[in-house]
Amino acid sequence: MLEFYRELLKEFELPLHNPILVFSLILFIILLSPILLRKINIPGIIGLIISGVIIGPHGFYILEKNSAIDLFSTIGLLYIMFIAGLELDLNEFKANRNKSILFGFFTFIIPLSVGFPVCHYLLGYDFNASFLTASMFATHTLVAYPIVSKFGVSKNQAVAITVGGTILTDTAVLIILAVIMGNHQGSLNEEFWIRLGASLAIFSAIMFFVIPRIAKWFFSKLESEKHSHYIFVLSVVFFAAFLAEAAGVEAIIGAFVAGLALNKLIPHSSALMNRIEFLGNSLFIPFFLISVGMLVDVSVIMSGPMALIIALTLSAVALTGKWLAALITQLVFKYTGAQRQLIFGLSGAHAAATLAVILVGYKAEIIDENILNGTIILILITCIVASFSTERAAKKIILETEDSTEDHLNINKAQSEHILLPIANTENFEKLLEFSIFMKDKKSANPISVLTVVSNNAEAEQNIVKTRNKLEDYVKQASASETKVNVITTIDHNAASGIARVSREIMADIIVLKWPRRTGFIDKLMGQKLESILLNTDKTTFICHLEKPLIVHKRLVIATPPLVEHESGFEYWLIKTAKLAQELSIPILFYCNEATEKSIEKVYANEKISISFSVNHFDDWDDFLILSRYIKEEDLFVLVSARRGAASYISALDNLPSKLEKHFPLNSIVVIYPQQYSQEYSIERFDDINAEPLNKGIETIQKLGKGIGNIFKREEGNE
């Protein structure tokens, strides 16, 4: 027994070496430190960094930096850069790429200009040491980016230009590092520049031309293998990091570029994106933050006045340079104070690239121990300041956004938005569900309601149970993207009346229908389902024929007939299609007239929708099918139609399914029927109608139909 206790105590000897115990301790820190520090309004990121200081080699030496911690730390750092590239709104970035370039220039040149004279003239270092240290001030790591994601402001323009500027300034600094090292080693010649330029060109070609094509093929061919998608993404991230190192730049550049390369193929609301963020924010990124804390040696402050002076000077210069860059950016682009604070918060933290630059310089004996120790203190101070600044700025931006959009359509409606997804069979249902998830407003508390209408016969109860069991897998799919799905199974004499009734019962805003396939004689004779649903509902209706996975589409082409802007549901479907385009990171091309174009621009301006769109004027609606000449195979074609009696109704839009299947055989197609009246009006206009006689008439006809059916059955039995 005594031997047992000795062995047990040996496991707890510091520093801990048992991998299970080490992993358990880190998991407890990841779990508890943010919860405890939230009580005193300190960002969780700071708690993780401070925890790393306490347990690290320079604290109580509970853990030592070993290969396992270094591995997880590297994964976490690459994850931060990858998610930053993945969440970057490419439409916003393209629209503001000049702003990103200008901010990248400011956040690079200002800290460099401030830092070099301080290091060279005030601290007395030589040219190489001063220039390398000053370039370190120009770098920044997106340590505070998880805060931006948590508060849901990652699509803000200030975030887009800061993330874009990050890759520019870090790339410039890491190239400077390569140049300084070449100069120090005496190999800064023509061969050096040719090798660096060629390797970066090959790296860019692989990442932006080869990888996206492979990823698109993989996601299309293995659409149902969801777990394989995540493994594939991780493989791309680390392969890109390796290629970046082989090209002569840091691995973090490769991870960021991997995020950009896969950006269009991983929509923000998808289950895959949720898995990527969940694992990163829960495990890998906290590991990296703890490892940053483990580098901090607080005792260097006590080692002498020079170390303290250098540490405080470096920290002050680093923060001042980034604050001046944020201020000038605000003045040039006329941003708000909260946006300036957000830019400063995101760009103010120094960690990964800073450490890479200084460690390389220290090993090459370009800089001394005082600069190294001062940089470690700088990392702690800047990460704390950046975290506080980012959290405060994100809260202010949320409040400003809510105040400025208080009177707009998408506030009240978004909170109660309800999407109804009726299905007859589960073929292609996964794509329809994904389409609905991408369109759904995240502020809505209502689930997506999946409806199946079961015929009212003797097997009705058995069919309800079978249908519910079939739909369970799709409920799990939606849950993976943190979207609630409610399964509704109802009994009715026909599908159309069941859909119409349930859409009113749950007060649905949107009905998403599968494309009607007309095969049977009865369907052709009656034209019943689609026409009956449109006739008996006044909801915004999307009829979808999704030929390909949504992520492979390159444009959203929307054709709108004249007077469509006068429909009550015009603004609503316009916002929904814009959200779909943002999720897929694709531009919109409208075919419409000048009046509709002005209305589209007005809605986008009022709702502050940032989307890349263009307009081609089109008026030949008697022969609108000539649009097929301009539609490419990878376009998602959206045609806005109208119910009979609507302001924008034209007879050319009758019998759309057969026409569109003939002229657009290879395209994914969506037909939209906008809401024709406002909700209040559509209810009021039926207030004086008594439905009781109509119901009795329907019941009589149904009984008569059953009676005729029984007669035919008897005759068949007698034969």
C-alpha positions, 0 to 999 in steps of 0.5 A: 500500500505504501508503495502505491502511495509513493508511485502516486505521489511520484506522478504529481512531482513537478513538472508533471510528465504524465501525459494524461495528467498534463492534458487533464490539467490543461482541459480544466484550465480551459474550462474554468479560467474563462468562467471565473474571470467572467465574474470580474468582467475580464476576457477569457483570453486573458485568463488563459494567458495568465494561467499559462504564466502561472503553470509555465517554466517561469511561474510555478513550473507545473508544466514544461514546454514539450513537444506535445504542448508545442504541437497543440500550440502550433495547431491553435495558432494555425487555427486562428489564422485559418478561421480568420481567412475562412470567416473573411467576407470576400465580397466585403474584402473585394469591395474594400480591398483598397482600404485593406491595402491602405490599412496594411500600409499604415499598420506596417509603416507607422510602427516601423517608423516609430520603432526604428528611431527608438531602438537605434537612437534611444536604446542604442542598437545597431542597424540590423537589430534596430530594423528587425525589432522595429519590424516586430512592432509592425506585426500583429496576431489575431489573438482577439479574433475569437471575441469578434466571432463570439459577438457576431461582428466578424462581417463588419467592414472594420474587421474585414480591412483589419484581417486583410491588413494583417496578411499584408503586414505580416507577409511584409515583415516575414519577408523583411526577416528573410532579407535581414537574415540574408544580409546578416549571413552575407547571402543577399544576392540576385539568387536570393531574390529569384528563389524567394519570388519563384517559391512564393509564385508557386505557393500562390498558384497551388493554393488559389488554383489547384486546392479550390478545384480539388476541394470542390471535387471532393465536397461534390463527390463525397457529399454525404461523408461529413466527417471526411470533410473535416479531415480534408479541411485540416489536411489542407490547412497543414499542407498549406502551412508546410508549403508556406514554410517551404516557400520561405515565409511563416506557416501562419501565412499558409494557414490564412491563405488556406482559409481564403482558398476554402472560403467560398466552399465552406458557408458560415452557417454550414455544419462543417463551419460549426465543427471547425469553429467548435473544435478550434475555440474549444481546444486548439486556440486555448492551447495556443493562448496558454502556451503564449503565457508559458513563454512569459518570464515575469522575473526579467523585470526584477533582473535590473533596470535595463530589462525593465526599461526595454520591456516598457519601452517596447510595449509602449512603442508597440501599442502607440504605433498600432493606435496611431495606425488605427486613428489614421485609418479612422480619419481617412475612411471616416469610421466611428470611434468603436470601429477605430477601437476594434481595429486597434484591438484586433491589430494591437496583440503581438504573439506569433509572428512577433515571437517568430521574428525575435526568436530567429533574430536571437538565435542568429545573435542579431538581438540580445537577451534584453530585447528577447525578454522585453518582447515576452513582456510585450506579448503579455501586455499587448494581448491583455490590452487588445482583448479588453479593447476588442471586447468593448468595441464589439459591444459598442458596435452591436449597440450601434447596429441595433440602434441604426436598424431599429426601424428596418424590416429585418428586426421585428420580422427576423426575431419571429421568422418561420420557415416551412419546408414541406417534403413528399420524399427524402430525395434531395432533401438534404440540399433543400434543408441546407438552402433553408439553413443558409437563408434563415435569420440567426436572430429568429427563435423559431425552428425550421419546420419540416412538414410531411402530409400523410393521406387520411386513410387506414394506414395514416398512423403507421405512415406518420411513424415511418415518416418521423423515423426517416426524418431523424437523420436530417434533424441531426444534420441541422443540429450540427449547424446549431439550427433547430428543426421541428418535424410536423406530420399532419393528416389531410386529404391532399398535400396541398391543403395540408401545406396551406393549413399548416403554413397558417397555423404556424404563421410561416413567413417562407415556404420552401418547396421541392421542384414539381415533377409532372409524370402522372396523368392526374398531375397533368390534368389537375396541375394540383400541388404547386398551383393549389399551394400558391392559390391557397397561401399568401406566403413568400414561396421558394420552389427549388430544383438544386441540381448541384451542391450549393457551394459549387455555384459561382454566381447568383443570377436573378431575373425579375419581371417589371413592377416586381418592386410593387409586390409586398414581399419584394424587400423580404425575398431580396434580403433573403437572396442577399443572405444566401449570396453572402453565405456562399460568398458569390456575387449577384447579377440582376436582369431587370429594368431601371425602376427595379434596379433603383428599388434594389439599390434603395433596399440594400442601402437601407438595410446596410447589406454589403454585397457585390452585385451588378445589373443588366437591363432586360425588358423582353419578358415575352421571350425571357427564355433567351436568358439561357444564352447568358446563364453559365452551368455553375450559376444558380438561376433565380427567377422571380415570378408572381401569383395571378392577379399580382402587379408583376404577373405576366402570362409568359411566366405560366407553366414555368417548371416545364419551360425552365427544365427544357431551357436550363437543363444543367442549372440549379433553379429557384423560382420565387413567388413573393408575398402579394399582400401584407400579413395584416391585409391578407387576414383583413380581406377575408374577415367577412367571409364565413367558411362554414358553407364552404366546408360543408360543401367540401365534406359533401364532395369528399363523401361523394368521391369516396362513394364513387371510388367504392363503386369502382372497387366493387365492380373490379372485385366482381370481375 
